[in-house]
Amino acid sequence: MYQWRFLIDPSLCIGCRNCEIACRNEFNSKGGERRRWIKTIENNDNYRSYFLTMSCNHCENPECFRVCPEGAFRKRRDGVVIHDPLKCAGCGTCVRACPFGAIKYSLRTGKVDKCNFCADRLDVNLKPVCAEACPTGALRHLSMFEEHPPSALRNVPGFGKIMLTRPSTRFLISGSLSRQDGGDVES
């Protein structure tokens, strides 16, 4: 299936939050909430601590789409999962269902909000603002016709459970996140 994907290399992320700030600046004026954030993954199971940039993963089988009683979610042909605030009742069912915490409830609007992959920018051949703002290349996007690299992983420690929703996000490890004993990050 062809769809837009985020490609993340946590070993390159320095935790600068440029992606988070660019996203906030792009959407705050439009009433949006925090759609991208940096998560610190602490040293566990002998893995080194690292930063992980998080947002909606535009899943192949989005749980938000399945559970929303109002039908406020739709999936575009290019794989981008869109939320329609006009249909949203603010019940929070999708917030509880998302295994990645990507959907946020807004006290300001009484509805939920999530990353839309900068769909309006994609439609005019621009990059998502978060990927454009990343100074190290830790966060990139792949076009809907571009295959992810064969070495890309579906999961890294701290990302979340991927079996049900099958997120489109992929991970590259160019540096070292490996265990102190020399093992590799799980695939």
Backbone torsions as a table, in degrees:
resi	resn	phi	psi	omega
1	MET	NA	133.8	178.7
2	TYR	-92.4	129.7	175.2
3	GLN	-161.9	159.1	175.1
4	TRP	-63.2	143.3	179.7
5	ARG	-139.3	147.5	166.5
6	PHE	-88.4	141.2	175.7
7	LEU	-121.1	117.5	-173.1
8	ILE	-118.8	133.4	172.6
9	ASP	-116.3	93.7	-177.4
10	PRO	-61.1	-23.5	179.7
11	SER	-71.7	-15.5	177.1
12	LEU	-97.1	-14.1	-176.2
13	CYS	-73.7	127.8	-179.2
14	ILE	-103.0	3.7	178.2
15	GLY	72.5	25.4	-175.9
16	CYS	-73.4	-19.4	178.9
17	ARG	70.3	15.3	176.9
18	ASN	-58.3	-39.2	-179.9
19	CYS	-64.0	-42.9	179.7
20	GLU	-63.6	-45.4	-178.6
21	ILE	-67.3	-43.4	179.4
22	ALA	-61.8	-41.5	178.6
23	CYS	-64.4	-46.3	179.7
24	ARG	-60.5	-43.6	179.6
25	ASN	-64.1	-38.1	-178.7
26	GLU	-68.6	-38.9	-170.8
27	PHE	-108.1	-16.7	-179.0
28	ASN	-61.0	-38.8	-179.8
29	SER	-68.8	-17.5	179.0
30	LYS	-99.1	12.2	178.4
31	GLY	86.0	7.7	-177.6
32	GLY	-78.1	160.3	176.9
33	GLU	-99.4	-165.2	-179.4
34	ARG	-74.4	101.8	-175.2
35	ARG	-92.1	-21.5	177.3
36	ARG	-135.6	141.6	180.0
37	TRP	-149.4	161.5	178.0
38	ILE	-99.9	130.3	178.8
39	LYS	-111.8	130.6	177.2
40	THR	-92.7	122.6	178.2
41	ILE	-98.3	112.5	-176.9
42	GLU	-75.7	155.9	177.8
43	ASN	-57.4	112.7	175.5
44	ASN	-144.3	154.0	-177.4
45	ASP	49.5	35.6	178.7
46	ASN	68.9	11.7	173.8
47	TYR	-86.1	145.6	176.6
48	ARG	-69.9	154.1	175.6
49	SER	-68.9	146.4	178.4
50	TYR	-156.8	171.3	178.4
51	PHE	-103.3	145.7	178.1
52	LEU	-133.0	120.2	178.1
53	THR	-81.1	129.3	-172.1
54	MET	-123.1	145.3	172.6
55	SER	-166.3	-169.0	173.1
56	CYS	-61.7	139.7	-178.3
57	ASN	-100.3	5.9	177.8
58	HIS	44.8	61.2	-173.0
59	CYS	-61.3	153.1	175.0
60	GLU	-66.9	-35.8	177.1
61	ASN	-124.7	75.7	-173.9
62	PRO	-66.0	123.6	179.1
63	GLU	-67.1	-33.3	178.4
64	CYS	-59.3	-42.8	179.3
65	PHE	-61.1	-43.5	-176.0
66	ARG	-68.3	-39.4	-171.3
67	VAL	-93.7	-13.3	-174.6
68	CYS	-67.9	117.1	-178.6
69	PRO	-71.6	-16.7	-177.9
70	GLU	-97.5	-6.3	-177.2
71	GLY	65.9	37.5	-176.1
72	ALA	-82.5	-3.1	-180.0
73	PHE	-114.0	146.1	172.4
74	ARG	-143.7	155.6	178.8
75	LYS	-114.4	120.5	179.5
76	ARG	-71.4	164.4	178.8
77	ARG	-61.5	-24.4	178.9
78	ASP	-89.1	9.4	174.9
79	GLY	90.9	-7.6	-178.5
80	VAL	-74.4	128.1	178.7
81	VAL	-91.3	120.8	-175.3
82	ILE	-110.4	139.2	175.2
83	HIS	-108.2	132.5	178.7
84	ASP	-103.6	104.4	-177.1
85	PRO	-64.8	-21.7	179.0
86	LEU	-69.3	-26.3	178.1
87	LYS	-92.2	-15.1	-173.8
88	CYS	-73.8	130.7	177.0
89	ALA	-95.9	-7.5	179.4
90	GLY	75.8	24.3	-177.1
91	CYS	-70.9	-24.6	177.5
92	GLY	83.9	5.8	179.2
93	THR	-58.4	-41.5	-179.5
94	CYS	-67.9	-34.6	179.2
95	VAL	-60.9	-45.4	-179.8
96	ARG	-71.4	-27.8	-175.8
97	ALA	-82.9	-27.0	-176.2
98	CYS	-70.8	119.2	-178.1
99	PRO	-73.0	-4.7	-177.0
100	PHE	-112.0	-1.3	-178.9
101	GLY	66.8	27.0	-173.4
102	ALA	-81.6	-16.0	-179.0
103	ILE	-103.5	128.5	-175.8
104	LYS	-115.2	139.0	175.3
105	TYR	-87.0	134.4	-178.5
106	SER	-103.1	119.3	174.3
107	LEU	-68.6	-27.3	-179.4
108	ARG	-68.5	-43.6	-175.9
109	THR	-103.3	-18.6	-175.9
110	GLY	73.9	18.0	179.8
111	LYS	-132.0	179.3	178.0
112	VAL	-101.8	165.9	-178.8
113	ASP	-148.2	153.2	178.9
114	LYS	-158.0	166.0	175.6
115	CYS	-59.6	136.9	175.1
116	ASN	-114.9	19.9	179.4
117	PHE	60.0	24.4	-175.8
118	CYS	51.7	49.7	-175.3
119	ALA	-53.7	-37.5	179.0
120	ASP	-65.2	-33.1	176.8
121	ARG	-74.0	-42.1	178.3
122	LEU	-58.3	-38.9	-177.9
123	ASP	-63.5	-19.3	177.3
124	VAL	-117.2	26.9	175.0
125	ASN	62.7	35.3	172.8
126	LEU	-108.9	155.1	177.5
127	LYS	-75.1	155.8	169.3
128	PRO	-59.8	144.0	-175.4
129	VAL	-61.7	-33.5	-179.1
130	CYS	-64.2	-44.9	179.4
131	ALA	-68.0	-37.3	179.0
132	GLU	-65.2	-31.7	-175.8
133	ALA	-85.3	-11.8	-175.4
134	CYS	-73.0	116.6	-175.7
135	PRO	-77.6	-17.3	-175.3
136	THR	-105.8	-8.8	-175.6
137	GLY	81.4	14.2	178.7
138	ALA	-69.4	-27.6	179.5
139	LEU	-121.0	117.6	178.3
140	ARG	-131.1	172.8	173.7
141	HIS	-128.6	150.0	176.1
142	LEU	-110.9	136.0	178.3
143	SER	-64.8	162.9	-174.7
144	MET	-66.4	-14.7	178.3
145	PHE	-105.6	-2.5	-178.0
146	GLU	-90.6	125.6	178.1
147	GLU	-75.2	145.8	175.1
148	HIS	-74.5	152.8	-179.2
149	PRO	-58.7	145.9	-179.1
150	PRO	-58.4	-26.0	-179.2
151	SER	-83.7	-1.8	-178.0
152	ALA	-66.6	140.2	179.4
153	LEU	-99.8	152.0	177.1
154	ARG	-86.1	-19.1	-175.2
155	ASN	-152.3	152.5	170.4
156	VAL	-135.0	158.6	178.8
157	PRO	-56.2	131.8	178.0
158	GLY	96.2	-9.7	-177.3
159	PHE	-74.9	-49.4	179.9
160	GLY	137.3	179.0	-179.1
161	LYS	-82.8	127.5	-172.1
162	ILE	-110.6	-7.7	-170.1
163	MET	-62.6	-46.7	-175.0
164	LEU	-73.7	-48.2	-171.4
165	THR	-89.5	-23.7	-176.7
166	ARG	50.1	72.9	-179.6
167	PRO	-61.6	148.9	-179.8
168	SER	-82.3	-16.3	179.8
169	THR	-61.9	139.3	176.4
170	ARG	-126.6	159.9	-175.9
171	PHE	-125.1	139.9	171.1
172	LEU	-117.2	145.0	177.1
173	ILE	-122.7	94.9	-179.0
174	SER	-88.8	-28.7	178.6
175	GLY	-101.5	-147.0	-176.3
176	SER	-117.3	116.4	168.0
177	LEU	-116.3	5.6	-170.6
178	SER	-66.0	164.9	178.6
179	ARG	-61.4	155.9	179.9
180	GLN	-65.0	-21.7	179.3
181	ASP	-87.4	3.3	175.7
182	GLY	101.5	-1.6	179.9
183	GLY	-71.5	169.0	-178.8
184	ASP	-101.1	163.3	174.3
185	VAL	-68.3	142.3	-177.8
186	GLU	-64.7	149.1	178.1
187	SER	-106.8	NA	NA
